[in-house]
Amino acid sequence: WGILDGLTLLQDRDFNRILIQTVSLEIILANSNSGLVRRIQQRLQNIEHWVVRHILREANLVVDQIVKMVFIDLDGVNVDMLL
């Protein structure tokens, strides 16, 4: 859901070059049965240039910790102001 929400935000701001790094192999598969993955793939069709890269979960630990810190610090803060 984070990828789909992020794509929506980026498209609303007219970004047309996007790099997605994910630990989910299912996002990369072209013939997924998941409705969520199909929605992500449909949204990507409207973007001029995009790349999806698979990264190992272990390599993503630093990013995971940063995201957790941000959400803890944003408790009660209007996130729209930060975007």
CYANA upper distance limits for C-alpha pairs under 8 A (distance plus 0.5 A):
  1 TRP  CA      5 ASP  CA      6.56
  1 TRP  CA     36 LEU  CA      7.82
  2 GLY  CA      6 GLY  CA      6.43
  3 ILE  CA      7 LEU  CA      6.58
  3 ILE  CA     20 ILE  CA      8.22
  3 ILE  CA     40 ILE  CA      7.82
  4 LEU  CA      8 THR  CA      6.76
  4 LEU  CA     36 LEU  CA      8.42
  4 LEU  CA     39 ARG  CA      8.00
  4 LEU  CA     40 ILE  CA      6.02
  4 LEU  CA     43 ARG  CA      8.41
  5 ASP  CA      9 LEU  CA      6.83
  6 GLY  CA     10 LEU  CA      6.66
  7 LEU  CA     11 GLN  CA      6.53
  7 LEU  CA     40 ILE  CA      8.36
  7 LEU  CA     43 ARG  CA      7.73
  7 LEU  CA     44 LEU  CA      8.34
  8 THR  CA     12 ASP  CA      6.63
  8 THR  CA     43 ARG  CA      8.45
  9 LEU  CA     13 ARG  CA      6.93
 10 LEU  CA     14 ASP  CA      6.84
 10 LEU  CA     15 PHE  CA      5.88
 11 GLN  CA     15 PHE  CA      6.10
 11 GLN  CA     16 ASN  CA      7.81
 11 GLN  CA     47 ILE  CA      8.28
 15 PHE  CA     47 ILE  CA      8.46
 16 ASN  CA     47 ILE  CA      5.75
 16 ASN  CA     48 GLU  CA      5.67
 16 ASN  CA     49 HIS  CA      6.57
 16 ASN  CA     50 TRP  CA      8.25
 17 ARG  CA     47 ILE  CA      7.55
 17 ARG  CA     48 GLU  CA      6.89
 17 ARG  CA     49 HIS  CA      5.20
 17 ARG  CA     50 TRP  CA      6.05
 18 ILE  CA     47 ILE  CA      8.43
 18 ILE  CA     49 HIS  CA      6.95
 18 ILE  CA     50 TRP  CA      5.15
 18 ILE  CA     51 VAL  CA      6.93
 19 LEU  CA     50 TRP  CA      6.25
 19 LEU  CA     51 VAL  CA      5.41
 19 LEU  CA     52 VAL  CA      6.52
 19 LEU  CA     53 ARG  CA      8.15
 20 ILE  CA     50 TRP  CA      8.22
 20 ILE  CA     51 VAL  CA      6.66
 20 ILE  CA     52 VAL  CA      5.18
 20 ILE  CA     53 ARG  CA      6.67
 21 GLN  CA     52 VAL  CA      6.38
 21 GLN  CA     53 ARG  CA      5.31
 21 GLN  CA     54 HIS  CA      6.38
 21 GLN  CA     55 ILE  CA      6.90
 22 THR  CA     27 ILE  CA      8.35
 22 THR  CA     52 VAL  CA      7.93
 22 THR  CA     53 ARG  CA      6.83
 22 THR  CA     54 HIS  CA      5.68
 22 THR  CA     55 ILE  CA      6.32
 23 VAL  CA     54 HIS  CA      6.09
 23 VAL  CA     55 ILE  CA      5.67
 23 VAL  CA     56 LEU  CA      6.24
 23 VAL  CA     57 ARG  CA      6.03
 23 VAL  CA     60 ASN  CA      8.30
 24 SER  CA     28 ILE  CA      8.09
 24 SER  CA     54 HIS  CA      7.34
 25 LEU  CA     29 LEU  CA      7.20
 25 LEU  CA     54 HIS  CA      6.94
 26 GLU  CA     32 SER  CA      7.13
 26 GLU  CA     37 VAL  CA      7.87
 27 ILE  CA     32 SER  CA      8.32
 27 ILE  CA     37 VAL  CA      6.30
 27 ILE  CA     40 ILE  CA      8.47
 28 ILE  CA     52 VAL  CA      7.21
 28 ILE  CA     53 ARG  CA      8.20
 28 ILE  CA     54 HIS  CA      8.00
 32 SER  CA     37 VAL  CA      7.15
 32 SER  CA     38 ARG  CA      7.53
 33 ASN  CA     37 VAL  CA      8.24
 33 ASN  CA     38 ARG  CA      8.13
 34 SER  CA     38 ARG  CA      6.83
 35 GLY  CA     39 ARG  CA      6.70
 36 LEU  CA     40 ILE  CA      6.83
 37 VAL  CA     41 GLN  CA      6.68
 38 ARG  CA     42 GLN  CA      6.60
 39 ARG  CA     43 ARG  CA      6.69
 40 ILE  CA     44 LEU  CA      6.73
 41 GLN  CA     45 GLN  CA      6.99
 42 GLN  CA     46 ASN  CA      7.80
 43 ARG  CA     47 ILE  CA      7.77
 44 LEU  CA     50 TRP  CA      7.67
 55 ILE  CA     59 ALA  CA      7.17
 55 ILE  CA     60 ASN  CA      7.63
 56 LEU  CA     60 ASN  CA      7.10
 57 ARG  CA     61 LEU  CA      7.24
 60 ASN  CA     64 ASP  CA      6.64
 61 LEU  CA     65 GLN  CA      6.73
 62 VAL  CA     66 ILE  CA      6.84
 63 VAL  CA     67 VAL  CA      6.70
 64 ASP  CA     68 LYS  CA      6.79
 65 GLN  CA     69 MET  CA      6.75
 66 ILE  CA     70 VAL  CA      6.73
 67 VAL  CA     71 PHE  CA      6.76
 68 LYS  CA     72 ILE  CA      6.73
 69 MET  CA     73 ASP  CA      6.66
 70 VAL  CA     74 LEU  CA      6.53
 71 PHE  CA     75 ASP  CA      7.10
 74 LEU  CA     78 ASN  CA      8.20
 74 LEU  CA     79 VAL  CA      7.77
 78 ASN  CA     82 LEU  CA      7.98
 79 VAL  CA     83 LEU  CA      7.21
